[in-house]
């Protein structure tokens, strides 16, 4: 008997009929600014979620620095092709809040998608920063960090310093820097994110005002005030350390991070999220301490302010796509998922449950210092330390970089630079207020 075979196309069609209709996954575009080890973390988050279900596919795309990705997303929104999810650093929060037509509040996204969402489950100091005055959470508090003190334990040993006792005050930092320099270190102390660490968190840590109206948390008509005697004193001290080679300025943003991880600089103030990079790439034993403070300042230390970024949901998408966004956020909020991210990166735990899970697991005891960021952020906040939320904050930070660079170069006094930074920054705040008044 002669066998008859279906043509290939016919066989494929028959197979399709037998197996039933194939539904394409709904893609959710996620623009982010995580490079290196943190970029791998973001890709793994998407991969894990994608493998956990078949309906949605998270597509993470690196879009450059926080500044670049935010600028690119604004342009994409105007062109009608914005991503579903945009990672925005904390200084862009006021700008995103003012862009009401461009974003959908995360609380609204979760509610419409029918996904359980309890804002009280998130760490209060983190969630509160991304919550509007009416109590509505506007963005998803994805990768929140705070400023901490990183130090090279091996360098401390070589300099005759106690590797298990980091300096806790600024006078102690100067003394440690002197010992490190004497032992041959050419970069005893540096810092990344100068405005964030040395002005913004410095202010909150000392319960000192950075700007009026609760540092901008209570309205858009705030004015900068970080040219107080305490601020001038601190920048003068850093300037004197720079003159004697105890403090070495390594550039804007997080440029100094690489110099610490490589071992070039022995101490740095920067993001708690540097932990992941240090753990993976540093060839020395390292430690984490709290942000230094001046012991003669009443109320210090208070608490540090939030850094890092949150995830904003862009408007103009389909209901099914928003459902995918909501389910992805719910996945990231699971205690076990949030705990893994916290332990891997050094970012603050997303939820109270993930913090408790990490604590019970013994992670903090096994990795001393990894709880410093949490301890600094869960203290009771005040009007002066709750956080800083200002319009045109990106431009204000650039101004602060410019003015402080004049100090490190010896071209301006600390007082003149801070006075000029406040004046120029207040011009930016006035422009923002004028553009957004009545919205």
WOPEWO-V960883 format. One record per helix or strand of 3 or more residues. SS is the DSSP state (alpha for helix, beta for strand). FROM is the first residue (numbers start at 1). LEN is the number of residues. If there is no record, write none. Layout:
# WOPEWO-V960883
ss=SS from=FROM len=LEN
ss=SS from=FROM len=LEN
This chain:
# WOPEWO-V960883
ss=alpha from=8 len=12
ss=beta from=26 len=7
ss=alpha from=36 len=17
ss=beta from=56 len=7
ss=alpha from=66 len=14
ss=beta from=85 len=5
ss=alpha from=90 len=9
ss=alpha from=106 len=7
ss=alpha from=119 len=3
ss=alpha from=124 len=7
ss=beta from=140 len=6
ss=beta from=147 len=6
ss=alpha from=153 len=6
ss=alpha from=170 len=13
ss=beta from=187 len=5
ss=alpha from=194 len=12
ss=alpha from=212 len=4
ss=alpha from=229 len=15
ss=alpha from=255 len=7
ss=beta from=265 len=7
ss=alpha from=272 len=10
ss=beta from=286 len=4
ss=beta from=307 len=8
ss=alpha from=319 len=15
ss=alpha from=335 len=11
ss=alpha from=352 len=9
ss=alpha from=363 len=4
ss=alpha from=372 len=6
ss=alpha from=393 len=16
ss=alpha from=414 len=23
